[in-house]
């Protein structure tokens, strides 16, 4: 019994990648940079800004702080803390036009600016 001759199958060859080694996108391409989150220099700048922001939060702790809110209202309170995700500020002795609240949470999305004396 004769074995059937196998039918040849063509091989599909994909085009080579932009950098020539077919291992993905060129490291200098905008798409590759977007996947990495930008160049290393930009990441360093973001890290430095984040550190300064966290140091500012630490310096504000326990100090009388003025918050300017989105509604055009400015209130004062003793700064307590901020959550990691920057969703809310915890404050004590919040002085509002309606009175004083012993403790409160201010949503970060409502706060346009805050200031305190060093």
MARVEX-178052 format. One record per atom (N, C-alpha, C): residue number from 0; residue in one letter; atom name; x, y, z. Coordinates in nm, 2 decimals. Example, Ala and Ser with C-alpha at 12.3 -4.5 7.8 and 13.67 -1.06 7.14 Angstrom:
% MARVEX-178052
REC  seq  type  atom       X       Y       Z
REC    0     A     N    1.32   -0.57    0.78
REC    0     A    CA    1.23   -0.45    0.78
REC    0     A     C    1.32   -0.33    0.78
REC    1     S     N    1.28   -0.22    0.71
REC    1     S    CA    1.37   -0.11    0.71
REC    1     S     C    1.29    0.00    0.79
END
This chain:
% MARVEX-178052
REC  seq  type  atom       X       Y       Z
REC    0     X     N    0.08   -0.12    0.00
REC    0     X    CA    0.00    0.00    0.00
REC    0     X     C    0.09    0.12    0.00
REC    1     X     N    0.06    0.21   -0.09
REC    1     X    CA    0.14    0.33   -0.11
REC    1     X     C    0.08    0.44   -0.02
REC    2     X     N    0.17    0.51    0.05
REC    2     X    CA    0.13    0.62    0.14
REC    2     X     C    0.10    0.74    0.05
REC    3     X     N    0.00    0.81    0.09
REC    3     X    CA   -0.03    0.93    0.01
REC    3     X     C    0.08    1.04    0.03
REC    4     X     N    0.10    1.11   -0.08
REC    4     X    CA    0.20    1.22   -0.07
REC    4     X     C    0.14    1.34    0.00
REC    5     X     N    0.21    1.39    0.11
REC    5     X    CA    0.15    1.50    0.18
REC    5     X     C    0.14    1.62    0.09
REC    6     X     N    0.04    1.70    0.11
REC    6     X    CA    0.02    1.82    0.03
REC    6     X     C    0.10    1.93    0.10
REC    7     X     N    0.18    2.00    0.02
REC    7     X    CA    0.26    2.11    0.08
REC    7     X     C    0.17    2.22    0.12
REC    8     X     N    0.21    2.28    0.24
REC    8     X    CA    0.13    2.39    0.29
REC    8     X     C    0.23    2.51    0.29
REC    9     X     N    0.18    2.62    0.24
REC    9     X    CA    0.26    2.74    0.24
REC    9     X     C    0.28    2.80    0.38
REC   10     X     N    0.39    2.86    0.40
REC   10     X    CA    0.42    2.93    0.53
REC   10     X     C    0.39    3.08    0.52
REC   11     X     N    0.31    3.12    0.61
REC   11     X    CA    0.28    3.27    0.61
REC   11     X     C    0.39    3.34    0.68
REC   12     X     N    0.45    3.43    0.62
REC   12     X    CA    0.55    3.51    0.67
REC   12     X     C    0.50    3.65    0.70
REC   13     X     N    0.51    3.69    0.83
REC   13     X    CA    0.46    3.83    0.87
REC   13     X     C    0.57    3.93    0.84
REC   14     X     N    0.53    4.05    0.81
REC   14     X    CA    0.64    4.15    0.79
REC   14     X     C    0.72    4.17    0.91
REC   15     X     N    0.84    4.21    0.89
REC   15     X    CA    0.93    4.24    1.01
REC   15     X     C    0.89    4.36    1.08
REC   16     X     N    0.93    4.37    1.21
REC   16     X    CA    0.89    4.48    1.30
REC   16     X     C    0.97    4.60    1.26
REC   17     X     N    0.93    4.72    1.31
REC   17     X    CA    1.00    4.84    1.27
REC   17     X     C    1.14    4.85    1.30
REC   18     X     N    1.19    4.78    1.41
REC   18     X    CA    1.33    4.79    1.44
REC   18     X     C    1.42    4.69    1.38
REC   19     X     N    1.35    4.60    1.30
REC   19     X    CA    1.43    4.50    1.22
REC   19     X     C    1.45    4.37    1.28
REC   20     X     N    1.42    4.35    1.41
REC   20     X    CA    1.44    4.22    1.47
REC   20     X     C    1.31    4.14    1.49
REC   21     X     N    1.20    4.20    1.45
REC   21     X    CA    1.06    4.15    1.46
REC   21     X     C    1.03    4.12    1.61
REC   22     X     N    1.07    4.20    1.70
REC   22     X    CA    1.04    4.17    1.84
REC   22     X     C    0.94    4.28    1.89
REC   23     X     N    0.86    4.34    1.81
REC   23     X    CA    0.77    4.44    1.86
REC   23     X     C    0.79    4.57    1.80
REC   24     X     N    0.75    4.67    1.88
REC   24     X    CA    0.76    4.81    1.83
REC   24     X     C    0.89    4.87    1.86
REC   25     X     N    0.93    4.97    1.78
REC   25     X    CA    1.05    5.04    1.80
REC   25     X     C    1.04    5.11    1.94
REC   26     X     N    1.15    5.11    2.02
REC   26     X    CA    1.14    5.17    2.15
REC   26     X     C    1.12    5.33    2.14
REC   27     X     N    1.15    5.38    2.02
REC   27     X    CA    1.13    5.53    2.01
REC   27     X     C    0.99    5.56    1.95
REC   28     X     N    0.91    5.46    1.91
REC   28     X    CA    0.78    5.49    1.85
REC   28     X     C    0.69    5.54    1.96
REC   29     X     N    0.59    5.63    1.92
REC   29     X    CA    0.49    5.69    2.01
REC   29     X     C    0.41    5.58    2.08
REC   30     X     N    0.38    5.47    2.01
REC   30     X    CA    0.30    5.36    2.07
REC   30     X     C    0.38    5.29    2.17
REC   31     X     N    0.50    5.26    2.15
REC   31     X    CA    0.59    5.19    2.25
REC   31     X     C    0.60    5.28    2.37
REC   32     X     N    0.62    5.41    2.35
REC   32     X    CA    0.64    5.50    2.46
REC   32     X     C    0.51    5.51    2.55
REC   33     X     N    0.39    5.51    2.48
REC   33     X    CA    0.27    5.51    2.55
REC   33     X     C    0.25    5.39    2.64
REC   34     X     N    0.29    5.27    2.58
REC   34     X    CA    0.28    5.15    2.66
REC   34     X     C    0.37    5.15    2.78
REC   35     X     N    0.48    5.21    2.77
REC   35     X    CA    0.58    5.22    2.89
REC   35     X     C    0.54    5.34    2.98
REC   36     X     N    0.45    5.43    2.94
REC   36     X    CA    0.42    5.54    3.02
REC   36     X     C    0.51    5.66    3.00
REC   37     X     N    0.58    5.66    2.89
REC   37     X    CA    0.66    5.78    2.86
REC   37     X     C    0.81    5.75    2.88
REC   38     X     N    0.89    5.84    2.84
REC   38     X    CA    1.04    5.82    2.86
REC   38     X     C    1.07    5.82    3.01
REC   39     X     N    1.19    5.77    3.04
REC   39     X    CA    1.23    5.76    3.18
REC   39     X     C    1.25    5.90    3.24
REC   40     X     N    1.28    6.00    3.16
REC   40     X    CA    1.29    6.14    3.22
REC   40     X     C    1.16    6.19    3.27
REC   41     X     N    1.05    6.16    3.19
REC   41     X    CA    0.92    6.21    3.23
REC   41     X     C    0.88    6.13    3.36
REC   42     X     N    0.91    6.01    3.37
REC   42     X    CA    0.88    5.93    3.49
REC   42     X     C    0.95    5.99    3.61
REC   43     X     N    1.08    6.03    3.59
REC   43     X    CA    1.15    6.09    3.70
REC   43     X     C    1.09    6.22    3.75
REC   44     X     N    1.04    6.30    3.65
REC   44     X    CA    0.98    6.42    3.69
REC   44     X     C    0.85    6.40    3.77
REC   45     X     N    0.77    6.30    3.72
REC   45     X    CA    0.65    6.26    3.79
REC   45     X     C    0.68    6.22    3.93
REC   46     X     N    0.78    6.14    3.95
REC   46     X    CA    0.82    6.09    4.08
REC   46     X     C    0.86    6.21    4.17
REC   47     X     N    0.93    6.30    4.12
REC   47     X    CA    0.98    6.42    4.20
REC   47     X     C    0.86    6.50    4.24
REC   48     X     N    0.76    6.52    4.15
REC   48     X    CA    0.64    6.60    4.18
REC   48     X     C    0.56    6.53    4.28
REC   49     X     N    0.55    6.40    4.27
REC   49     X    CA    0.47    6.32    4.37
REC   49     X     C    0.53    6.33    4.51
REC   50     X     N    0.67    6.32    4.51
REC   50     X    CA    0.73    6.34    4.64
REC   50     X     C    0.71    6.47    4.70
REC   51     X     N    0.72    6.58    4.62
REC   51     X    CA    0.69    6.71    4.67
REC   51     X     C    0.55    6.73    4.72
REC   52     X     N    0.45    6.67    4.65
REC   52     X    CA    0.31    6.67    4.69
REC   52     X     C    0.30    6.60    4.83
REC   53     X     N    0.36    6.49    4.85
REC   53     X    CA    0.34    6.41    4.97
REC   53     X     C    0.41    6.48    5.09
REC   54     X     N    0.53    6.55    5.06
REC   54     X    CA    0.59    6.63    5.16
REC   54     X     C    0.51    6.75    5.20
REC   55     X     N    0.44    6.81    5.11
REC   55     X    CA    0.34    6.92    5.14
REC   55     X     C    0.23    6.87    5.22
REC   56     X     N    0.17    6.75    5.20
REC   56     X    CA    0.07    6.70    5.28
REC   56     X     C    0.12    6.67    5.42
REC   57     X     N    0.24    6.62    5.43
REC   57     X    CA    0.30    6.59    5.56
REC   57     X     C    0.32    6.72    5.64
REC   58     X     N    0.36    6.83    5.57
REC   58     X    CA    0.38    6.96    5.64
REC   58     X     C    0.25    7.02    5.68
REC   59     X     N    0.14    6.99    5.61
REC   59     X    CA    0.01    7.05    5.65
REC   59     X     C   -0.06    6.98    5.77
REC   60     X     N   -0.01    6.86    5.80
REC   60     X    CA   -0.08    6.79    5.91
REC   60     X     C   -0.08    6.87    6.04
REC   61     X     N   -0.20    6.88    6.10
REC   61     X    CA   -0.21    6.95    6.23
REC   61     X     C   -0.21    7.11    6.21
REC   62     X     N   -0.20    7.16    6.10
REC   62     X    CA   -0.20    7.31    6.08
REC   62     X     C   -0.34    7.36    6.03
REC   63     X     N   -0.37    7.48    6.06
REC   63     X    CA   -0.49    7.54    6.01
REC   63     X     C   -0.47    7.57    5.86
REC   64     X     N   -0.57    7.52    5.79
REC   64     X    CA   -0.56    7.52    5.64
REC   64     X     C   -0.68    7.58    5.58
REC   65     X     N   -0.66    7.66    5.48
REC   65     X    CA   -0.77    7.72    5.41
REC   65     X     C   -0.80    7.65    5.28
REC   66     X     N   -0.92    7.60    5.26
REC   66     X    CA   -0.96    7.53    5.14
REC   66     X     C   -1.05    7.62    5.05
REC   67     X     N   -1.02    7.63    4.93
REC   67     X    CA   -1.11    7.70    4.83
REC   67     X     C   -1.18    7.59    4.75
REC   68     X     N   -1.31    7.59    4.76
REC   68     X    CA   -1.39    7.48    4.70
REC   68     X     C   -1.45    7.52    4.57
REC   69     X     N   -1.49    7.42    4.49
REC   69     X    CA   -1.55    7.44    4.36
REC   69     X     C   -1.67    7.54    4.36
REC   70     X     N   -1.75    7.53    4.46
REC   70     X    CA   -1.87    7.62    4.47
REC   70     X     C   -1.84    7.76    4.49
REC   71     X     N   -1.71    7.80    4.50
REC   71     X    CA   -1.67    7.94    4.53
REC   71     X     C   -1.67    7.97    4.68
REC   72     X     N   -1.68    7.87    4.76
REC   72     X    CA   -1.68    7.89    4.91
REC   72     X     C   -1.54    7.86    4.96
REC   73     X     N   -1.49    7.94    5.05
REC   73     X    CA   -1.36    7.91    5.12
REC   73     X     C   -1.39    7.87    5.26
REC   74     X     N   -1.33    7.77    5.31
REC   74     X    CA   -1.35    7.72    5.45
REC   74     X     C   -1.22    7.70    5.51
REC   75     X     N   -1.21    7.70    5.64
REC   75     X    CA   -1.09    7.67    5.71
REC   75     X     C   -1.11    7.55    5.80
REC   76     X     N   -1.00    7.47    5.82
REC   76     X    CA   -1.00    7.35    5.90
REC   76     X     C   -0.86    7.32    5.94
REC   77     X     N   -0.85    7.23    6.04
REC   77     X    CA   -0.72    7.18    6.08
REC   77     X     C   -0.70    7.05    5.99
REC   78     X     N   -0.59    7.05    5.91
REC   78     X    CA   -0.56    6.94    5.82
REC   78     X     C   -0.52    6.82    5.90
REC   79     X     N   -0.59    6.71    5.86
REC   79     X    CA   -0.56    6.58    5.93
REC   79     X     C   -0.48    6.49    5.84
REC   80     X     N   -0.54    6.44    5.73
REC   80     X    CA   -0.47    6.35    5.64
REC   80     X     C   -0.53    6.35    5.51
REC   81     X     N   -0.47    6.28    5.41
REC   81     X    CA   -0.52    6.25    5.28
REC   81     X     C   -0.51    6.11    5.25
REC   82     X     N   -0.60    6.05    5.18
REC   82     X    CA   -0.59    5.91    5.15
REC   82     X     C   -0.49    5.89    5.03
REC   83     X     N   -0.45    5.76    5.01
REC   83     X    CA   -0.35    5.73    4.91
REC   83     X     C   -0.39    5.76    4.77
REC   84     X     N   -0.52    5.74    4.74
REC   84     X    CA   -0.57    5.76    4.61
REC   84     X     C   -0.61    5.90    4.58
REC   85     X     N   -0.58    5.99    4.67
REC   85     X    CA   -0.62    6.13    4.65
REC   85     X     C   -0.77    6.15    4.62
REC   86     X     N   -0.85    6.09    4.70
REC   86     X    CA   -1.00    6.10    4.69
REC   86     X     C   -1.05    6.20    4.79
REC   87     X     N   -0.99    6.20    4.91
REC   87     X    CA   -1.05    6.29    5.01
REC   87     X     C   -0.94    6.34    5.11
REC   88     X     N   -0.97    6.45    5.17
REC   88     X    CA   -0.89    6.51    5.28
REC   88     X     C   -0.97    6.49    5.40
REC   89     X     N   -0.91    6.45    5.51
REC   89     X    CA   -0.97    6.44    5.64
REC   89     X     C   -0.93    6.56    5.72
REC   90     X     N   -1.03    6.64    5.77
REC   90     X    CA   -1.00    6.76    5.84
REC   90     X     C   -1.07    6.76    5.98
REC   91     X     N   -1.03    6.84    6.07
REC   91     X    CA   -1.09    6.86    6.20
REC   91     X     C   -1.13    7.01    6.21
REC   92     X     N   -1.23    7.03    6.30
REC   92     X    CA   -1.27    7.17    6.33
REC   92     X     C   -1.30    7.25    6.20
REC   93     X     N   -1.38    7.19    6.11
REC   93     X    CA   -1.41    7.26    5.98
REC   93     X     C   -1.50    7.37    6.01
REC   94     X     N   -1.46    7.50    5.97
REC   94     X    CA   -1.54    7.62    5.99
REC   94     X     C   -1.60    7.65    5.86
REC   95     X     N   -1.73    7.64    5.85
REC   95     X    CA   -1.81    7.67    5.73
REC   95     X     C   -1.90    7.79    5.76
REC   96     X     N   -1.97    7.84    5.66
REC   96     X    CA   -2.07    7.95    5.68
REC   96     X     C   -2.18    7.90    5.77
REC   97     X     N   -2.21    7.77    5.77
REC   97     X    CA   -2.32    7.72    5.85
REC   97     X     C   -2.28    7.68    5.99
REC   98     X     N   -2.15    7.68    6.02
REC   98     X    CA   -2.11    7.64    6.16
REC   98     X     C   -1.98    7.56    6.15
REC   99     X     N   -1.95    7.50    6.27
REC   99     X    CA   -1.82    7.42    6.28
REC   99     X     C   -1.86    7.28    6.29
REC  100     X     N   -1.79    7.20    6.21
REC  100     X    CA   -1.80    7.05    6.22
REC  100     X     C   -1.67    7.00    6.29
REC  101     X     N   -1.69    6.91    6.38
REC  101     X    CA   -1.58    6.85    6.46
REC  101     X     C   -1.48    6.78    6.37
REC  102     X     N   -1.53    6.70    6.27
REC  102     X    CA   -1.45    6.62    6.18
REC  102     X     C   -1.53    6.61    6.05
REC  103     X     N   -1.45    6.61    5.94
REC  103     X    CA   -1.52    6.60    5.80
REC  103     X     C   -1.42    6.54    5.70
REC  104     X     N   -1.48    6.50    5.59
REC  104     X    CA   -1.40    6.46    5.47
REC  104     X     C   -1.43    6.56    5.36
REC  105     X     N   -1.33    6.61    5.30
REC  105     X    CA   -1.35    6.70    5.18
REC  105     X     C   -1.31    6.62    5.06
REC  106     X     N   -1.40    6.61    4.96
REC  106     X    CA   -1.36    6.54    4.84
REC  106     X     C   -1.25    6.62    4.76
REC  107     X     N   -1.15    6.55    4.72
REC  107     X    CA   -1.04    6.62    4.65
REC  107     X     C   -1.10    6.69    4.52
REC  108     X     N   -1.20    6.62    4.46
REC  108     X    CA   -1.25    6.68    4.33
REC  108     X     C   -1.32    6.81    4.36
REC  109     X     N   -1.36    6.84    4.48
REC  109     X    CA   -1.43    6.97    4.51
REC  109     X     C   -1.33    7.08    4.55
REC  110     X     N   -1.21    7.04    4.59
REC  110     X    CA   -1.11    7.13    4.63
REC  110     X     C   -1.03    7.19    4.52
REC  111     X     N   -1.04    7.32    4.49
REC  111     X    CA   -0.96    7.38    4.39
REC  111     X     C   -0.82    7.42    4.43
REC  112     X     N   -0.81    7.46    4.56
REC  112     X    CA   -0.68    7.50    4.62
REC  112     X     C   -0.69    7.49    4.77
REC  113     X     N   -0.57    7.47    4.83
REC  113     X    CA   -0.56    7.48    4.97
REC  113     X     C   -0.43    7.54    5.01
REC  114     X     N   -0.43    7.61    5.12
REC  114     X    CA   -0.30    7.68    5.16
REC  114     X     C   -0.29    7.67    5.31
REC  115     X     N   -0.17    7.68    5.36
REC  115     X    CA   -0.14    7.68    5.51
REC  115     X     C   -0.01    7.75    5.53
REC  116     X     N    0.01    7.81    5.65
REC  116     X    CA    0.13    7.88    5.68
REC  116     X     C    0.23    7.78    5.74
REC  117     X     N    0.36    7.80    5.70
REC  117     X    CA    0.46    7.71    5.75
REC  117     X     C    0.51    7.76    5.88
END
